[in-house]
């Protein structure tokens, strides 16, 4: 089925979508789709390993399995979210028995879980009627390079230069094929279709998303896997005439690659599916049940109040819901809610892993805090406070703090923060950490 198909990861990883109508590198670059395509999934995208991933639950994203692993961050860029700054989420390496991810068997899909909650996530397309539907495609693959001609006519374009910038375009789902190794794949082809934002995937677009509109809602339908991209004007091996590109009319060319036996090139003929470059995307609907089973806990948590999530946490240590946030179950002088913030065991005296400490440095006061990476998502609010009158308990927020160190322990799901202030003029000061749980 995948004659001439190459992984969108293929080296060199040149990043975004190739457009039929324009070679302008700024076209649809890092800007949300508008008009008929407004809300078509752009805001669910994020960066993983210089590729894209799509948020599909409050704390899960999906991308292409063949991208591998190694990065510890998923970044929701400002041009995706529309907010003032990037949001960084850290991957949870302990999920799925310590694997750190889930592979969907028989496909190129891989799911990751992050600490914290995403602001929004994509619904899944679960119907089996994708063929013929319009789809909005997103990727970070190659730009359009120089024209490929035959007998003086432009037939397509070579893959262009790398800029690692996200773009979106439009196509139609042409068909569904079944690959014995990677399951059901959605097929789009590169038509000669001016005025339609017609695009084709290229190297670097792996993990990018395809969305279909269903009853007014854009839903995730596919994740980029591979593409027809390797062409030549002959079937001679090693002559250096082959190229990678997006072809809207490949009749007269050969498709394939140089093999050891020199038999890897096939002529593109009339009526052949390969007369237009095709992209292949893993079909979400075929794996929706397996995906849903993985993300269901996160979906269930979304409807819980902060106090209900606290009760779930305290129950993990066998303490029961009677152990209220302000109580101190292990009598170590740290209230349960402080240990909740610090990701510690509320039933065991915590030394030396203390939630909060204050140290006097030359001319400085240093505060060290241990905070779980999903603290905000759990409704935890904290503030360092100080007073020079312990009797009156007139605590106020400490101002002028400078963050001097921030380190993460992803296995524990926490980060250690160090702040400093100039030593105050008062001869004595008392400090505390106030932790509250949102209503």
ChimeraX attribute file (.defattr): number of C-alpha atoms within 10 A of each C-alpha:
attribute: neighborCount
match mode: 1-to-1
recipient: residues
	/A:1	9
	/A:2	16
	/A:3	16
	/A:4	21
	/A:5	20
	/A:6	21
	/A:7	21
	/A:8	30
	/A:9	22
	/A:10	15
	/A:11	9
	/A:12	10
	/A:13	20
	/A:14	23
	/A:15	29
	/A:16	34
	/A:17	33
	/A:18	33
	/A:19	27
	/A:20	23
	/A:21	14
	/A:22	14
	/A:23	16
	/A:24	12
	/A:25	20
	/A:26	12
	/A:27	17
	/A:28	18
	/A:29	18
	/A:30	16
	/A:31	16
	/A:32	19
	/A:33	19
	/A:34	9
	/A:35	6
	/A:36	7
	/A:37	18
	/A:38	11
	/A:39	16
	/A:40	25
	/A:41	29
	/A:42	26
	/A:43	22
	/A:44	23
	/A:45	28
	/A:46	27
	/A:47	21
	/A:48	22
	/A:49	15
	/A:50	20
	/A:51	24
	/A:52	27
	/A:53	29
	/A:54	27
	/A:55	27
	/A:56	24
	/A:57	25
	/A:58	25
	/A:59	25
	/A:60	24
	/A:61	25
	/A:62	26
	/A:63	28
	/A:64	27
	/A:65	20
	/A:66	16
	/A:67	22
	/A:68	10
	/A:69	13
	/A:70	8
	/A:71	11
	/A:72	15
	/A:73	15
	/A:74	23
	/A:75	18
	/A:76	26
	/A:77	19
	/A:78	16
	/A:79	19
	/A:80	20
	/A:81	19
	/A:82	13
	/A:83	11
	/A:84	9
	/A:85	11
	/A:86	15
	/A:87	15
	/A:88	17
	/A:89	21
	/A:90	20
	/A:91	23
	/A:92	24
	/A:93	20
	/A:94	15
	/A:95	15
	/A:96	14
	/A:97	9
	/A:98	10
	/A:99	11
	/A:100	17
	/A:101	21
	/A:102	18
	/A:103	18
	/A:104	17
	/A:105	13
	/A:106	13
	/A:107	23
	/A:108	24
	/A:109	27
	/A:110	22
	/A:111	22
	/A:112	24
	/A:113	28
	/A:114	25
	/A:115	22
	/A:116	22
	/A:117	20
	/A:118	19
	/A:119	15
	/A:120	14
	/A:121	21
	/A:122	23
	/A:123	17
	/A:124	21
	/A:125	23
	/A:126	18
	/A:127	12
	/A:128	12
	/A:129	12
	/A:130	22
	/A:131	14
	/A:132	12
	/A:133	15
	/A:134	17
	/A:135	25
	/A:136	25
	/A:137	29
	/A:138	30
	/A:139	32
	/A:140	30
	/A:141	33
	/A:142	30
	/A:143	29
	/A:144	25
	/A:145	17
	/A:146	12
	/A:147	17
	/A:148	17
	/A:149	14
	/A:150	15
	/A:151	6
	/A:152	7
	/A:153	10
	/A:154	13
	/A:155	20
	/A:156	25
	/A:157	23
	/A:158	22
	/A:159	26
	/A:160	22
	/A:161	16
	/A:162	17
	/A:163	14
	/A:164	19
	/A:165	20
	/A:166	27
	/A:167	27
	/A:168	29
	/A:169	25
	/A:170	20
	/A:171	22
	/A:172	22
	/A:173	20
	/A:174	16
	/A:175	16
	/A:176	19
	/A:177	17
	/A:178	14
	/A:179	14
	/A:180	10
	/A:181	10
	/A:182	17
	/A:183	16
	/A:184	22
	/A:185	25
	/A:186	26
	/A:187	23
	/A:188	27
	/A:189	27
	/A:190	24
	/A:191	19
	/A:192	17
	/A:193	14
	/A:194	11
	/A:195	8
	/A:196	13
	/A:197	18
	/A:198	24
	/A:199	29
	/A:200	32
	/A:201	38
	/A:202	37
	/A:203	30
	/A:204	30
	/A:205	36
	/A:206	33
	/A:207	34
	/A:208	32
	/A:209	30
	/A:210	31
	/A:211	27
	/A:212	25
	/A:213	19
	/A:214	12
	/A:215	7
	/A:216	7
	/A:217	15
	/A:218	22
	/A:219	24
	/A:220	28
	/A:221	29
	/A:222	29
	/A:223	32
	/A:224	32
	/A:225	32
	/A:226	28
	/A:227	29
	/A:228	28
	/A:229	29
	/A:230	23
	/A:231	27
	/A:232	23
	/A:233	15
	/A:234	16
	/A:235	22
	/A:236	17
	/A:237	18
	/A:238	11
	/A:239	10
	/A:240	8
	/A:241	12
	/A:242	21
	/A:243	17
	/A:244	18
	/A:245	28
	/A:246	35
	/A:247	31
	/A:248	22
	/A:249	21
	/A:250	26
	/A:251	18
	/A:252	16
	/A:253	22
	/A:254	24
	/A:255	28
	/A:256	22
	/A:257	25
	/A:258	16
	/A:259	11
	/A:260	8
	/A:261	7
	/A:262	12
	/A:263	13
	/A:264	17
	/A:265	22
	/A:266	18
	/A:267	20
	/A:268	19
	/A:269	14
	/A:270	11
	/A:271	8
	/A:272	11
	/A:273	12
	/A:274	25
	/A:275	23
	/A:276	23
	/A:277	27
	/A:278	27
	/A:279	28
	/A:280	28
	/A:281	28
	/A:282	31
	/A:283	31
	/A:284	26
	/A:285	19
	/A:286	19
	/A:287	19
	/A:288	16
	/A:289	11
	/A:290	13
	/A:291	21
	/A:292	14
	/A:293	9
	/A:294	18
	/A:295	19
	/A:296	13
	/A:297	13
	/A:298	15
	/A:299	16
	/A:300	10
	/A:301	15
	/A:302	17
	/A:303	10
	/A:304	12
	/A:305	14
	/A:306	19
	/A:307	18
	/A:308	14
	/A:309	16
	/A:310	21
	/A:311	18
	/A:312	14
	/A:313	18
	/A:314	24
	/A:315	14
	/A:316	10
	/A:317	12
	/A:318	10
	/A:319	15
	/A:320	13
	/A:321	15
	/A:322	11
	/A:323	17
	/A:324	17
	/A:325	21
	/A:326	14
	/A:327	16
	/A:328	18
	/A:329	21
	/A:330	15
	/A:331	13
	/A:332	14
	/A:333	12
	/A:334	20
	/A:335	19
	/A:336	25
	/A:337	23
	/A:338	28
	/A:339	23
	/A:340	24
	/A:341	26
	/A:342	24
	/A:343	21
	/A:344	21
	/A:345	17
	/A:346	26
	/A:347	17
	/A:348	12
	/A:349	16
	/A:350	16
	/A:351	8
	/A:352	6
	/A:353	11
	/A:354	16
	/A:355	21
	/A:356	20
	/A:357	14
	/A:358	16
	/A:359	10
	/A:360	11
	/A:361	12
	/A:362	7
	/A:363	9
	/A:364	14
	/A:365	16
	/A:366	19
	/A:367	23
	/A:368	18
	/A:369	21
	/A:370	23
	/A:371	25
	/A:372	25
	/A:373	25
	/A:374	20
	/A:375	21
	/A:376	17
	/A:377	15
	/A:378	24
	/A:379	17
	/A:380	22
	/A:381	13
	/A:382	15
	/A:383	13
	/A:384	18
	/A:385	16
	/A:386	19
	/A:387	19
	/A:388	15
	/A:389	12
	/A:390	13
	/A:391	7
	/A:392	8
	/A:393	11
	/A:394	11
	/A:395	17
	/A:396	13
	/A:397	14
	/A:398	14
	/A:399	10
	/A:400	10
	/A:401	15
	/A:402	13
	/A:403	13
	/A:404	11
	/A:405	12
	/A:406	12
	/A:407	11
	/A:408	16
	/A:409	12
	/A:410	18
	/A:411	13
	/A:412	15
	/A:413	22
	/A:414	21
	/A:415	19
	/A:416	18
	/A:417	17
	/A:418	20
	/A:419	18
	/A:420	20
	/A:421	17
	/A:422	14
	/A:423	15
	/A:424	11
	/A:425	7
	/A:426	8
	/A:427	7
	/A:428	10
	/A:429	13
	/A:430	13
	/A:431	18
	/A:432	18
	/A:433	17
	/A:434	14
	/A:435	19
	/A:436	16
	/A:437	20
	/A:438	12
	/A:439	8
